[in-house]
Amino acid sequence: MKSIFQTSAAALAVGMSFSLGGAAADTASDPNARDLLILADWFQGEFDNEEQLWFENDPRSNTPEADRHQRVHTIHERINAPQFGEHVFYVEEYVDHDPTKIIRQRIVIFESDLERSEIRMRQGFFANAESLVGAHNKSEVFESLTNEDVFFIDTCDVFWRRVADQFEGEMDDKACVFGDGDKRRYSVHNLTLSASKYWREDLTYLVADNSFYTGTKPGHPTEMRRADRFICDITFRTEDGAQAFEDLSIHTQGGTIDVVRESDGKPISLMIRQKEYPYYSERPDFMFFSVRETGQYRSIAYSVTDTDARRIGINTAGIGAHCHREGYEFRESLELLDTIK
């Protein structure tokens, strides 16, 4: 899966309007005000489609290899950039479980569009995207961004509407056009967002005959699920002592931590997979935590817990691996524990 906007910023900007910021609606009379807050809240976080790949690669799914998706992980970090608006996010996305394979970097702004009775999502493109890699961990860099650093293509805005318990977004038909000659094409960007899931279709079609050009297969969106974060400690024990790692971060949608055990030089991986198992009719949702030699399918040890577990761990064969949900405090009072869901 390749981002349709890997084309140079200069080429995209030719002949297209762009602007910075936007007028904020009066929330007291804005029928979109509540949905705007909910949409922004759900958009914040990390999403990954590892579960989709697991199912597609399982022989029982009978998914043709040509129809299988690429692994996609996206990070949506809310940033303080009032020069762009109130609900502003930095988006960084990579593929193949490799943070160096970045396919998308954006500034995303959510605004109420009263004329359309929808929520407008404006996408900002960076003049120097490479300088902002990893900026979700140093969001203060956005405080000084200016109109010279970011441009917006108004015809490529996405418009969201509430449908039951989710939001659906799409571009205007054949509005986001780019490319030259017989490769001139338009983008189709269909999005679905709920409290726990983010599905997306990225497609392009040739302007000349409306034929499919590139992107995800039509009707087969990238199905990402919300990823939570755990903080882990790992200990390897031998007769001569112990080797310890502390405060390692891992996400719950097939996230991994890779370390090397000094006693024998073997690479060891931890993995957390929060599953919606399609083949179980009873108790299909669970969190799977495993320790294995890196690259091996079979686990050295594993545990299964509820999806809302706050602490998970394994202690076997000289390996201790214990993780807690990010933000979890170990010494809450009984009263506070009762309020935590």
N, C-alpha and C positions, 0 to 999 in steps of 0.2 A: 504494500500500500504506500503510495507516494503522495505527499501533499501536493495539491493542485497549485499551490502558491509558492513553489520552489523557484519560479521564474524570478528574475531580478526585480528589485523594487522599482528601478527606473522604467523597465518595460511595462510593468503593471500600471504605473502612474500616467502613462501617455494617454491623453484624451479622456481621462476620467477625473471627476471632481473629488476633492478631498477637503476635509475641514477638521478643526480641533474643537472638542467640547460640544456642548449642546444645551439648549434651554431646559431647565428643570421644570417639571409640571408642578402646579400648586397641589400638594398632596391632600389638602382639605377637600378639594373638589375633583380629585383624580380617581376614577373607578378602577384604575390599574394599580393603585398604591399598594394594596395588600399583596396582590400577586407578584408585584415587582420585588417586594421583600422576600417572599417565599422562593421565587425563582433564583434570586441572588444567593440565598442561604443554601439551596440545594446544589447550586453550581460550584460552590466552594468545596475544595478537597481534591482527592486523587481517585482515578478510575482506571480499571484494567480489564481486558477481555480474556484473561487466562482461562477462565471457566469455559468460555465459548470454544477455545482451542482444545481444551481437554475433551470436551464432548465430541468435537469434529474429528479428533484423532482416535477416538475409541471405535473399534471395529463395529460395535453394536449400532452406531449412529448411521453407518452406511453413507457417510459424507464423501462425495468424490474429491480427490485430492485437489483438483482445479478449483473447487468451491470453498476450500478451507481458507480461513482468514490469517492475516499476519498478526502477531502479538503487538498490541498497542497499549501504551501507558500514558495517561495524560494527567498533568498537574494544573489545577486552577487555584491560584493564590490571590486572595483579595489584597489589594495594595492601596496605600495612601497616596493618591495622586489627584488632589482636588482640581488641578488645572484641566483634567479630562472629564470629571464628573464625580458623582457620589458613589455609584456602584461600579467599581473598576477592578479588573482582574488581569493578572499576568498569566498567560497560558504557555506551558512548555510540554511538548509531547515527543515521545521517542518510541522506537519499535524494537522487536526482537529481544526484549528484556535487557537492553543495552542502553544506558543513559547517554552514551556518546552518539547514538544514532538518532539525532534530533530531526524531526520532520516538520515541526510546527512551533513557531514562537509568535505570540500575539499580545496585544493589549485588547481586552474585551470590555466594552462599556454597555451596561443595560440602562435604558431610558424608557419612560412612558411615552407612547405615541398616541395622543388623544384623538387625532384625526382618524387614525385607523382602528382605535380601540384595541391596540395590541402593544406588546413590549418589543421595542427595537433593540437589537444587539448589533452594535457597531464594532467592527474589527480593525484594529490598528496594526500596521506593518512597520517594522523597524528598518531604519536606514542602515544600521549596523547591528544586526541581530547577534552575531557571534560574540560581541562584547557583553551581551546580557545572558549568556548561557549560565544557568544555575541561579538566576536572579530571584527565584522564589525563596531562596535562603538568605537574600540580602535585599529585601524589598525597598530599603531606604533609597536605593539608586533611582527609583522612579519619581522621587520628589523633585528632581531637577530636570526631568525630561521636558522637552519643548516641542513646538510644532515642527522644528527642523529635524527632530529625531524620529518622528512617527508620522505616517500618512494614513489616511482613511479613504477607502473606495466606497462611496455612498451607495452605488448600485449593487454592492455585495453585502449589504446589511441583511441580517436574519431577523424575521418577525415571529415572535412567540405568542401563543395563545393557550389558555388553560383548557384542557380537555379532561374532565373527571379528575382523577388523582395524579395527573401528570401534566407536563407542558410539552407542546409540540411546536417546533420552529422550522421555518423554511425561508429561502430567498424568493424574491419575486421571479416569476417565470421568465427565463431567458434574459435576465437583467445583468448578471455578472459575467461579462464577456471579455475575453482577452485572447492574445495570440494573433498571428498574421496569416494571410493567404488561405490555403486550403486547410490549415491547422487552426483557424480561428474557431473558438469554441466557447461554450458557456458552462457555468458551474451549477450543479444541483447539490444543495447542502441541506439534507433533511435530518432533523434532530429530535430526539425524545428524551426528556429528563424527568425523573421522579426522585423521591427522597433517597433511593438506593441504587438507581440505575441510570446509565447515560448511553443511549444508542445513537449511532450516527451513520448516515450514508454520505460519502464524498464521491461524486461522479462528475464527469464532464462529457458533453455532447458536442459534436461538430455543428456549427451554425448552418453550414451549407445544406445538410440533409437530416439533421437531428439524430444522427446515428451515434451510438455509444462509443466513446473514445477511450476513456481510462477511469480508474477508480475502483471502488468496491462494486461487486456485482449487483445490478439493480434488484432491489427487493431482498437483499441479504446484508443488512446493516452490521457494522461492528458493534457488538453487544458488550459494553463495558459495565462493570459493577463497581460500586463504591468500595474503596480500599481504606481500611482503618490502619493505624500504626501501633505496633508493639515495640517495647524497648527490652532488649535481651542481654543476659549475662551467660557466658559459656565457660565451663571449667573442664579441663582434661586432667585426670588424676593418674599418677603412676607411683610406683614404690619410691621413686626418687623425689617426688614433689608434685607440684601442680602448675598448670599453665592456664591463665585466666584472661578472658576478654569481657569488657564491661560496656554497658550503655550503647549497644548496637541496635540500630533501627531497622525494622522489617515491616512490610505491609502485608495485608491479609489476603490479597488476590494473587496467590502464587509467588509472593515475595520470598527472597532468599538472602541468607547471610553466608558468605564463604570465608572460611579461615583455614589455616594449616596447622595440623597437630605436630608439634615439634618432636615428640617421642619417636614417631615413625615416618615423619615427612608427608603424611597423607592429607590431601585436601578434604575438608569436611564441610558439608552444607546443611544449614537449617532451612526449612521451608514451612510457611503457613499458607494454607489454602482454605478459604471459607467457601463451602460448597452448597449448591442446591442440586443434590444428586438426582438425576432424571429417572433412575431405574428403581428408586425406592418409593413405595406408596406410604410407608410409615417412617417417621423421623428422617426425612430426606435432607434437612438442613443441618449442617454441623461444621465445626472447625477442625481441620486436620493439621497436626503439627508433627513434623518428622525430622529425624537426623539421619543423614546418609553420607556415604562417600561421594564427593562431587562427581557428577556425571553418571552415577549409578541409579537404576530405577528402584531397586530393593532398598528399603530402609533398614538402618541398624536398629532403630527403635522409633515408635510413633505413639501419639496419643490422640484421642478424639474427645472434643468438648462441645458444649453448647456454643452457638454463634455469638452470644453476648457475654461469654466468659471474659473476666478481667485479668485472670492469671492462668498461664498454661506452662507445663514443664515436663521434662523427661530426666530421669536419673538412672543410667544403666551402663554397665560395662566400662566404668571409668569415665563416663561422659555425663556431665550435668548441664542442662540447658533449661533456663527458666526465663520467662518473658512476662511482662505486665503491660496492659493497655496504656498507651500514652496518656498522661494526665491523671492516671490512677494513683491515689495516695494509699499507702499500706496501713495507716493507723487511724482510719476514720472511726468516729464514735458510732455506736449502734444506731443512734438517731440519724446520723448522716448516711450510714449504709442503707437505711430504709428508703432514703430519697433517691438513691442512685439506681438507675435502671440499666 
